[in-house]
Amino acid sequence: MDRPRTARALVALLLLAGTLRAQLPDGWYAVASFTPNNPATAPGTGGVFFVHPRTPGVVVPVTGLPPDVATPAPFVGADAILRLPGGDLVVNGYGAFGAPVHLYVLTLAGSAVTGTQTFDLGLYISGLGNPQNALLPNGDILVAVDGVGVSPEPLAGQILGRVSPASGTIVAVPVAPPPAGAINALAVDPSGATAFLGMVSSPDSSAVYSVPVAGGAPALVATLPSAVSGLDFRSGSLLLAACNIVAPFLFEIDLAPNPATVTPVTTTTGAIQAIDVETATGNHAIAAARTGTPANAVHWMTPAGAATFLTTGPPGGWGIAGGIAIDPNPEEYGTATPGTFSYSWTLAPNPGGLPTVGNAAFGLTVGATGPSAAGLYAASLGSASLSNFGGFGFTLLLDPAQVLFLLPHAGAIPLPIPNDPALAGARVFFQSFHADAGAPLGVAATRGLEASVL
């Protein structure tokens, strides 16, 4: 490939690219926080905030939040947050004792809420409320609840529920017999078939159980010498467990062997309240607990535990940072067109890392189930979904009117990003095309890919 030509084309593309976003910016962190019972122990008002993943001190508050997510009163705010593939955010209203615990699906324009879908999970009676949720492949949300709901509310007496934004329904997920302890963490494996529950028994004792997403009997996976506060998958078999009371505060649980192996990770952030994996790099976004270093701070952390401080919130604080979620960057969208072989972007991790200003090593990689991933790739300023494009049988996921170049590649696509701050926020869409006799009319294609310069 003509690398200088590719670099020049990318620079031109970035200078033309748009930056308007209608949601959490690509690659940024979304932080959910709440006001503690004694606000003096963690100053600030709970709510939702956007945090730049690499530039310290850049914090953007989300406006227009529901009252039980952002009001300067004790036990108000959110401590669980998800980012949906379409860009909406899912947050909970922390909930005072005796008040409803709400789950909100928020649509945003920039950092302003423009639409809210509300789910009433039930009355908050005792315990940990709704500490963490997980996204299922079909778009449903698996919710963890402790002490939420009274009969005949749908989650009364249950620790798991399933919320469907599409149908507007809430149904209980039976877990029997219920595992010991209080549920304080939840993750779903990449297949979407198995849920992993973090159950806390004491400040220095918790356990992780697996259970089918449809419900069933829990199976013990691992025990931890601390109070688990968050779970997330780094890969198909590696589960991360964050803890928030006594050290160690981070563990890797390898599910591949039976029994699973548990490895503590030495960290410098102190207690961890929440964790999310940055798929492009394999690094972690973490929210430190009240006893963290510093308290209630957000960091990015390498798999080895080395942390880089980002922020303790806006001026005046944000209370307790209870949840964290990442908008992946780069991120796939749309549906691929396979042939005899399938072609896909390599993103977990992306060998070229994050598309940050000055990342001379940035690039994209196409993988294939067959002997070669060579093909042509195109870049555009816009996305689309045009089936049987031009009568060639594949789905074009780029706006053809805004395509700027079409170039050959051998699998690896170097796209060095110049050290020019003016490029920050530029957004580009990519798709790769492959000659494959098994595809409709002989042309296979990847899914689309969106990348924004950080």
N, C-alpha and C positions, 0 to 999 in steps of 0.2 A: 504493500500500500504506500502511496505517496503521503508520508506523514506530514511534511510541511504544508501540503495542500489541504489535508484534513484539518490541521490546526488553524490555518487561515480561514477556512470555511466555517469552523466552529466559532471563531471570534466574531466574524460577521454576523452569524446567526444570533449569538448572544446579545450583540449590540442592538439587534432588531426585536429581540424577544420581549414579550409582554410580562408585566409583573403583577397584574391585578389578581387578587386571590379572593375567594368567597368562603374561606375556611381557615383552619390552622395552617400556617405556611409550611411548605414541604420541608421536612427535616427537623422542624422545631419541636420542642417539648410542650405539652399541655400539663399544667400542674393544678390539682384540686387541693384546696386548703379549707380549714375550718377554724373557727374561734373556740378556744378551750373554755372550760367552765370558769377558770380564773384567767381572764384575758391578760393579766399582768405577767403570766408565765410564758406567753408567746404573743407579743403585741401584733396588732394588725387585724384586718377584717378578712374573714374567709371568702373564698370565691374561686374563680378559674383564671389562670394567667398563662400567657404564652412566654416561653423562654428560649432565647437563641441557643443552639446546641454547642457553640464553640466560642462565642464572644461574650465574656463575662459582663454582667450587669445589664443586659438587655432584657427587660421584662415589660410585657404588654398586658394590662388587665382586660378581661372580657367584660363588656357592658351589656345591660339588658337581661341579666340573670334573674331567675325566679327568686322571690324573697327569702326562701329558706336555704338558698345557696350563697347569697351575698347580702347579709345584713349584720351590722356590728353588734351582735348579741351573743351571749354564751351558747355553745353547742349549735351554732349556725354555720353553714358552709357545706363543703363536700369532702369526702375522703376516698372516693372511688371514681375513676375516670377511664373511659375508653375512647378511642378514635375509630369511627366506622370507615370502611373503604371509600364510601362516597364523600367523606369529609365531615359528616355530622359528629358531634361529641355526645357521649353518654356520661352523665354525672348523676350523683345522688344528692338529695337534700339530707344533710347529716341527721337532723331530727332530734328534738328534745324528747325526754321521756313522756309518754302519753300522747305524742303527736304523730301524725302519719309520716312514714318514710317514703319519700317520692323518688322515682327514677325518671330522669328527664333525657329526652333525645333533643339536642339543640342544633338548629340550623343557623349558620352564621354568614354574615357578609363582612369580610375582614374580621375584626374583633368584636363585632356587635351581633347579639342574638337577634335573629329575625323570625324565628319560628320555634315553637316548643311543643313536643309531644310528651304528655305526662302519664306516668303509671304509678298507682298507689300500691306499694308493696305491703302495707298494713301498718298497724300502730306499733310504735317503738315501746316495748314493754321493759326490756332489760338487755344486758349483754352488749355486744359489739355492733349491733345494727346491721348495716350493709357494707362490710369492709372491703370487698373486692368483687369485680365482675369479669367475665370473659366472653369473647366473641366466638360464636359458632359459625361454621362455614356457610350456612344458609342465611346468615344475617340476624338470627336470633341472639339474645343475650342471656347467658347463664349467670344468675345472680346468687351470691352467697349471703345468707341472712342468719343472724343470731339474735334471738329474743324479739323477733318482728312478727306481728300478726296475732290476731285472736279469732276464734271461730265465729263466723263462717268465712273469714278472709282466706284467700287461696293458699297462702304460705304459712298459715297457722301451724305451729309445731314442726315445721320443716326447716332444713338448713340449705336447700337448693331450690331454685325456681327457674323457670324459663319464660322470658319476656319476648314477645314477637312484635317489633315495631310495624311489620307489614299488616298483621291482623289485629293488633291492639289487645292481644290476650296475655294473661299471666296464668301459668299452670305450675303446680308443685312438681318437683322431681323427687320421687321417693328414694330415700337412702335408709336402708334398714338391714341390720340394726344400726342406729346412729353411732358414729365413732365417739369416743370419749373426748371431752374438752369443748372449747368454743371455736367455731370456725372463724379464722381471721385472714385467710388467704385462699386464692382460687386461680387455677390455670387450666386450660384445655390443650391437649396435645395437638400437634400440627394436623393430624388426620381428622380431628374434630370428634373422635369417638369416645375418648376417655377424659374425665375430669380428675384433677388432682386437688385435694382439699388439705389446707394447712390448719391443723387443730391445736389450739393452745391449752395446755393443762396448768401451767405455772410459769413464772418468769424464766425458769431455766429448764423447761420441758415442753416440747411439742412434737407432733407427729404428722407425717404426710401420708395420706391415703389416696388410693385410686378407686374410681367408681365409674361405671358406664354413664355416658351423658344422658341416656334414657332412664337412668336410675338402676338401683340394685344394691347388692351387698358391698360395703367398702372393704378394700384389701390394704393392709399395712404395707407401705413402701419404704419408709425410713423414719427414724427418730432423730430429733435434734436437741442439743443441750441449751436451747434458748427459745424465746417466744417468736414464732414465725409471724411475719407481718406482710409478706408479699411473695408471690410465685410467678415465674415466667420461664418460657422455654427459650434456650439459645439455639438448640437444634432439635432434631426429632427425638433424641434420647437423652439430652442433657437439660435437666430442670434446675433452675436457680431458685434458691430460697433465701430471702432477706429476713433478718431478725432485728428486733428493736429494743431489747432490754439488757441482756447480758452477752458479752463476747463469747465466741465469734459471731459476727453480724452478717456473714454471707457464707453460703454453702453451695457447692455443686453436687447435684444428685444425678449420678449416671444410671439411667434406667436399663441400659443394654445388658449388663450382667444380672443374674438372679441368684442371690438378692442384690438389690441396687447398692452401689457404693456411694458413700458420702464423704466429701472432701471439703474442709474449711478453707476459705480464702481470706488471707490477711488483708485488711483494709485500713485506711487512715481517716475514714469519715465518721467513725463511731457508729452508733446505732442507726439502722436504716429503716425508714417507714414504708418505702415503696420502691419498686424496681420495674424497669421495662427495657427490653433488649433493642438496641439499634441495629437492625438487620444488615444494613450496608457495611458495617464495620465489625460487628460482633461485640462492640462495646456496650456498656449499660448506662442508662439514665437512672439516677437514684435520687430520692428525696430523703435527707437525713431526718432523724427523729428529734424530739426536744432535747435529748441528751447527745445529739450528734455534734460533729466538729466541722463548722459551727452548727449551732442548733437550727433546725428547720431549713437547711440549705439544700440547694440542688447542685449536683455535680455530674460530670460524665466520668466514667470509670472504665479502665481496660479490664479484660478478663482476668488479668493477674492481680487486680485490686488497686492499681495506681489511679488516684482520683484527681480530677481537675475541677476546682471550684468555679461555679458559674454565678450564683446569686443567693441571697437570703430573702428575695422578694422585693417588692416596690418600697419606696421610702415609707417608713412606718411599719413595715412588716406585712405578713399575710397570714398570721396565726400559725397553725400547724400544717405543714405540707403533708397531706395524707395520701395523695395518689399522683401518679405520673404516667403519661402516655406519649407516644412518638408518632408523628406523621412520617412514614417511611420516605426516604429520598436517596436514590431513585425508587420509583414504584411502578408496577405493572398495572395495566387496565385492559379491558376488552377481552375478546376471545381469540385464541390462536387458530390458524388454519393448518392442521397437520397433514402430512402425506404418509408415505411408508414409514417415515421417521418424524419425530417431533422436535421442534426447535424452541428454545426458551432462553431468556436472559438469566445470567448467573448473578444473583443478588443477595444471597445469604451465606457468606458476605459477598459484596461486590469487590472483585480484585482491585479495582481502582479507587475504592473508598468513597468518601463523601465528595460531592461536587462543590468544594469550597473554593473561594477566591484564592488563586495562587497554587492550587493543587496541580502541579505539572505532571503528576502520575495518574491523574484521573482518566478513566476510560470505562468502557462497557465490554462485556463478554457475552457471546452467544454460545450456548451449549447445544448438543444434539444427541439424540438416542442412537444415531447412526454413525458411520465412520468419519463424517466431515460436517463441520458447522459453517463452512465457507458459504458466502452469499453476498447479497447487496443490502446496504442499510440506507435508510432515508431519514432525514431530520426535517421537522416542520414546526411552525409557530403555533399550530393548532391541532386538536384531536378531532376524530370523527369515528363513525362506525358504518362503513359502506360495504355491504355484503356483495359478493360476486362482482367486485369492482372491475369495470371495463370489460366484463364478460370473461375474466381470467380465473374466476372460481374462488379467489381468496377474499377475505375481509380486510379492507384497508382501514386502519385505525388512525390515520393521519389526515389532516385537512389537505386535500390535493392542491388547493389554491395557494397554500402557504408553504409547500415543500420547497426547500432551498437547495438541497443537493441529494444525489443518489450516488453512493460510492461502494466499491467492492471491499470485502473484508474476509479474513481467514479465520474468524472466530473472535479474536481480540481486536477491539476498536479503540485505539488511543485517542483521547480527547483532552489534551492538556488545557487547563484553564489559566489564563494569564493572571498576573497579580494586579488586577485593576478593580478597585472597589466599586466602580460604576457598573460592574457586571452583576453585583449582588441582587438577587431577586429575579434574574432572567430565567425564563421557563421554556424548556424545549421538549418536544415529543419525538420519539424514535420508533422505528419498526424495521425488522430485518426480513428479507425475502430469500427463498431458497428454491433452486430447481430440484424437484422431487417427483419422479414418475407416478408415485402413489397419491399425489395431491390432485384435487380437481384441476384439470387442465394443466397439470404439471408444475404448479407454483404453490409452495407452502409458505407460511408466514408465522412469525412470533406474535405474541401479544404486543400491544403498544406499551411504551415505557415513557414515563414522565420524569424529568429531572429539573431541579431548580438550583441555581447557584446560591450558595450560602455565603 
